[in-house]
Amino acid sequence: MHALEAPVGEAGSAVDHGPFRAAPLSPAIGARIEGPRLTELDARGVQALRDALWRYGVLFVPGQHLDHHEHKRVAAWFGDALEVHAHGRTLAEQGHPEVLVIQKSPEAGRATTTDVWHHDVTGREHPNLASVLQAEHVPFGADTMWASTAAAFERLPFALKLAYLNLDVDHDTLYGLLRHGQIRSGARIERIAAQQERATHPAVIRHPFNGRLCLFVGNAWSRRVRDCTAEQGEALMRLANDMSRVPELQVRWAWRRGDVAIWDNLATAHYGVSGDAGAERLLYRVSAWSPSVRPALDRERAVRELMEAGA
């Protein structure tokens, strides 16, 4: 098994990563980090943290209480640039345009923008590689869930693996926002339309840092499957996204103030459980991306490997 593949270790048994220990939370995804505060990691520790992220998919680091400068510094470890969100509320007025505010007020009722399984900003040619999310105030039950889309692909039967390896999906930010009822203002629609956040990605990608094949469809920004009718494409997208609902592929985190979650945006999908929360939910997110890394797949190689494994 490759050193950066699926989690290892029995439940509750922490794995030594040098500067820290990681306790796997499920066989497929997630680990709790035990050790020094994130901001105390040296260069060796930062590299170990990156390796752990590509291995476990999502890392949970309790009680960090990062300020906004520290938050951005940690996120910068995982990419070449920090995201400035195109349409969400940020702390730009405080000098932190890279800090995205994820907030839901009690007045919103069951309306939410997070209760859908998704990868972030896939309407871009270069989606985020990783995100660092810190809880400020999260009411009881308003947790976040992640699912391994690498394990999801591995769980598919041979015929479906072969099918998805040969599909491309169109992603569109404006389409996703309208589809999920997240924007209603005409001016805002025009502003987001002018940004033209549209991209086509393979339905399966090879992870740039650990080599695993990952389903990369999502249920937020995906608009259509290329070369399929609308009915065929919708069925294929639904089938792919239903894999995130499989409990064996999931991990769920119950937030406390100051907790940090770091996730791999290519190999996991996530879902914010906040629809029924009766109090304010507030978290801050900083994400990293790279202009040299985009979702990609060498189809000939992937199909050859699949055929050889199935022989």
C-alpha positions in Angstrom: 0.0 0.0 0.0 1.3 3.4 -0.9 2.3 5.5 2.1 -0.3 8.2 1.3 -3.3 5.8 0.7 -6.2 5.0 2.9 -6.1 5.4 6.7 -4.5 2.6 8.8 -4.6 1.7 12.4 -7.4 0.4 14.7 -10.1 2.6 16.0 -8.8 4.9 18.7 -5.2 3.9 17.9 -3.1 6.9 16.9 -0.5 6.7 14.2 2.9 8.4 14.8 3.6 11.0 12.1 6.8 12.4 13.8 5.8 15.9 15.0 2.3 14.8 15.8 0.1 11.7 16.0 -3.1 11.1 14.0 -5.9 9.0 15.3 -8.0 7.6 12.4 -11.7 8.1 12.9 -13.0 5.6 10.3 -11.4 3.1 8.0 -12.1 5.3 4.9 -11.6 8.9 6.0 -10.7 11.3 8.7 -8.2 11.6 11.6 -7.9 13.6 14.7 -4.5 15.3 15.1 -2.8 15.1 18.5 0.3 17.1 19.3 1.6 20.7 19.2 -0.5 23.7 18.2 -0.6 24.1 14.4 1.3 27.4 14.5 4.1 25.6 16.4 4.9 23.2 13.6 8.3 23.6 11.9 8.9 22.9 8.2 9.2 19.2 8.9 5.9 19.2 10.7 4.2 21.2 8.0 5.3 18.6 5.4 4.1 15.8 7.7 0.7 17.5 8.0 0.4 17.8 4.2 1.2 14.1 3.8 -1.4 13.3 6.5 -4.0 15.3 4.7 -3.5 13.5 1.4 -3.6 10.3 3.3 -6.7 10.8 5.5 -8.8 13.2 3.4 -9.8 15.4 6.4 -7.9 16.3 9.6 -9.5 17.5 12.8 -7.5 19.7 15.2 -9.4 20.6 18.3 -9.0 23.8 20.3 -6.8 25.9 18.0 -8.4 29.3 18.3 -6.4 30.7 15.3 -6.6 34.4 14.7 -7.2 35.5 11.0 -3.5 35.9 10.3 -2.6 32.5 11.7 -5.6 31.0 9.9 -4.3 32.3 6.5 -0.8 31.1 7.3 -1.9 27.5 8.0 -4.1 27.5 4.8 -1.1 28.7 2.7 0.7 25.4 3.5 -1.5 23.5 1.1 -1.3 25.6 -2.1 0.4 28.4 -4.0 -2.3 31.0 -3.5 -5.2 31.7 -1.2 -8.8 31.9 -2.5 -10.6 35.2 -2.6 -14.2 34.0 -2.9 -16.1 35.3 -5.9 -19.6 35.6 -4.4 -19.5 34.8 -0.7 -19.2 37.2 2.2 -15.6 37.7 3.4 -13.7 39.8 6.0 -12.3 42.1 3.3 -13.4 45.2 5.2 -11.2 44.0 8.1 -8.2 43.4 5.7 -8.9 39.7 5.3 -10.5 39.1 1.8 -9.2 35.5 2.0 -11.4 34.7 5.0 -14.8 33.5 4.0 -17.7 33.9 6.5 -20.0 30.8 6.7 -23.0 32.0 8.7 -26.6 31.1 9.2 -28.9 33.0 11.5 -31.9 31.6 13.4 -34.2 33.8 11.2 -33.2 31.7 8.1 -35.2 28.7 9.4 -34.4 25.6 7.5 -33.0 27.5 4.6 -29.2 26.9 4.2 -26.5 27.0 1.6 -24.4 24.1 3.0 -26.8 21.1 3.1 -25.7 19.5 -0.2 -22.8 17.1 -0.8 -20.2 19.1 -2.8 -16.6 20.0 -3.6 -15.9 23.7 -3.4 -15.8 26.1 -6.4 -15.6 23.4 -9.1 -16.9 26.0 -11.5 -13.3 27.2 -11.7 -10.6 25.8 -13.9 -8.4 25.5 -10.8 -10.7 24.6 -7.8 -9.3 24.8 -4.2 -6.9 22.0 -3.2 -7.6 22.3 0.5 -9.6 24.3 3.0 -9.1 25.2 6.6 -12.3 25.7 8.5 -12.5 27.1 12.1 -15.6 27.1 14.3 -16.6 30.3 16.0 -20.1 29.4 17.1 -21.9 26.2 16.1 -25.1 25.1 17.9 -25.6 21.5 19.0 -26.2 19.2 16.0 -25.0 21.6 13.3 -22.0 19.4 12.5 -20.1 18.9 9.2 -19.8 15.7 7.4 -17.2 14.5 4.9 -17.2 11.6 2.5 -14.2 10.1 0.7 -14.7 10.3 -3.1 -11.6 8.2 -3.5 -13.1 5.4 -1.5 -16.4 6.0 -3.3 -14.7 5.3 -6.7 -13.0 2.2 -5.4 -16.4 0.9 -4.1 -18.1 1.2 -7.5 -18.6 -2.0 -9.6 -16.2 -2.5 -12.5 -18.7 -1.5 -15.2 -19.5 1.8 -13.5 -15.8 2.6 -12.9 -15.3 2.1 -16.6 -18.2 4.3 -17.4 -17.2 7.2 -15.2 -13.6 7.1 -16.3 -14.9 8.1 -19.8 -17.2 11.0 -18.7 -16.7 14.7 -18.5 -18.9 17.0 -16.4 -19.6 20.7 -17.0 -19.5 22.8 -13.8 -21.1 26.3 -13.5 -21.1 28.5 -10.4 -24.1 30.6 -11.4 -26.1 27.5 -12.4 -25.4 25.9 -9.0 -26.4 29.0 -7.1 -29.7 29.3 -9.0 -30.4 25.6 -8.8 -30.1 25.5 -5.0 -32.0 28.8 -4.5 -29.0 30.6 -3.0 -29.3 33.9 -4.9 -32.4 36.0 -5.8 -31.1 39.5 -6.4 -31.0 40.5 -10.0 -27.9 42.6 -9.5 -26.0 39.8 -7.8 -27.0 37.3 -10.5 -25.6 39.8 -13.1 -22.4 40.2 -11.2 -21.8 36.4 -10.8 -22.7 35.8 -14.5 -20.1 38.4 -15.5 -17.4 36.3 -13.7 -18.1 33.4 -16.0 -17.1 30.7 -13.5 -17.5 27.7 -15.8 -15.3 24.7 -16.3 -15.3 21.1 -17.6 -13.6 18.4 -15.4 -13.3 14.7 -15.7 -15.9 12.7 -13.7 -13.0 10.8 -12.2 -9.6 12.5 -11.5 -6.3 11.3 -10.4 -5.2 12.9 -7.2 -2.1 15.1 -7.9 -0.4 14.2 -4.6 -1.3 10.6 -3.8 -2.3 9.1 -7.2 -5.7 7.7 -6.1 -8.6 7.9 -8.5 -11.5 10.1 -7.1 -15.0 10.7 -8.2 -15.3 14.4 -9.0 -18.9 15.1 -9.8 -20.4 16.9 -6.8 -24.0 18.1 -6.3 -23.5 21.8 -6.1 -21.9 23.2 -9.3 -22.3 20.2 -11.7 -24.6 21.2 -14.6 -24.5 18.4 -17.1 -22.6 15.4 -18.3 -21.0 15.9 -21.7 -22.3 13.8 -24.7 -25.3 12.6 -22.6 -29.0 13.6 -22.8 -30.2 15.6 -19.8 -32.0 12.5 -18.4 -28.9 10.3 -18.8 -26.6 12.9 -17.3 -28.9 13.5 -14.3 -29.1 9.8 -13.6 -25.3 9.5 -13.8 -24.7 12.5 -11.6 -27.2 11.3 -9.0 -25.6 7.9 -8.9 -22.2 9.3 -8.3 -23.4 11.8 -5.6 -25.3 9.1 -3.8 -22.0 7.4 -3.0 -21.4 10.3 -0.5 -24.4 9.1 1.4 -22.9 5.7 2.1 -22.1 5.7 5.9 -18.9 3.6 5.5 -17.4 6.4 3.4 -18.2 9.2 5.9 -16.9 10.9 9.0 -18.8 13.5 11.0 -17.4 16.2 13.3 -19.3 17.8 16.2 -17.8 21.3 16.5 -16.6 23.2 19.5 -15.4 26.8 19.4 -11.8 27.0 18.1 -11.8 23.5 16.4 -10.2 23.4 13.0 -10.9 21.0 10.2 -8.5 20.7 7.2 -9.9 18.9 4.2 -8.7 17.7 0.7 -11.2 19.4 -1.7 -10.3 16.9 -4.5 -10.7 13.6 -2.7 -13.6 14.4 -0.4 -17.1 15.9 -0.6 -18.6 17.7 2.4 -22.0 18.6 3.8 -22.9 21.2 6.5 -25.6 20.0 8.8 -27.4 23.2 9.7 -30.9 23.1 8.3 -32.6 22.5 11.7 -30.3 24.5 13.9 -32.2 27.0 16.0 -29.3 29.3 16.8 -26.6 31.2 14.9 -24.0 29.0 13.1 -20.7 30.8 12.3 -17.5 29.5 10.9 -14.5 30.9 9.0 -12.9 29.3 6.0 -9.6 29.9 4.2 -8.8 27.9 1.1 -5.7 27.2 -0.9 -5.4 26.6 -4.6 -2.6 26.5 -7.3 -2.6 27.8 -10.9 -0.4 24.8 -11.8 -2.9 22.1 -10.5 -6.3 21.4 -11.9 -8.5 18.3 -11.9 -7.1 15.9 -14.6 -7.0 12.3 -15.7 -4.9 10.3 -18.1 -7.7 8.2 -19.4 -5.7 5.6 -21.2 -3.6 4.9 -18.2 -6.6 4.7 -15.8 -8.5 2.4 -18.1 -5.5 0.2 -18.6 -5.0 -0.1 -14.8 -8.6 -0.9 -14.4 -8.6 -3.6 -17.0 -5.4 -5.1 -15.6 -6.9 -5.1 -12.1 -10.1 -6.7 -13.3 -8.3 -9.4 -15.3 
